[in-house]
Amino acid sequence: SRPPNSHIHPMRALFVIPHQPPPTLTEPDQWPPEMVDFVTRCLVKDMDQRTTTKDLLGHPFIARSCKTLQMENGRSQPLER
């Protein structure tokens, strides 16, 4: 499978992408609803409408998958599962 817009020149793609709808999962029913919601929130193009990173870190999909995220010396440490 080829990436979206691979059929056009890369510079042209930079101008086309903002005017196209965001990508979606082809079979959302095959994925957990929390994951579909998380991915959908990440792919909102309008930054005024997009969920913030801080809010995404508290999203149920992330919260359920990871117990803690520790920062040490400015670097994230491995996530506990």
Residue, then its C-alpha position, 0 to 999 in steps of 0.5 A: s500500500r502506498p501513502p496518501n498523495s504519493h501520486i503527486h509531487p511532494m511540494r504539491a502535497l504540502f498544499v493539498i493536505p490542508h484542504q483534504p479531510p483528515p485520514t480515518l481508520t478504514e475499519p473503525d469497528q475492528w478497534p476499541p472505541e477508546m482508541v478510535d476516539f483518541v486517533t480521531r482527536c489527534l487527527v483534527k487539523d484545526m488547531d483551535q479545535r484539536t484536543t491539547t496534548k495535556d488532555l490527550l495524555g489524560h484520555p481514557f485510551i492512554a490512561r488505561s494503557c499506561k500507569t505512569l509516565q515519569m520524567e527524569n532529567g528532561r527525558s521520559q522513562p519507560l512506561e509501566r504497564 
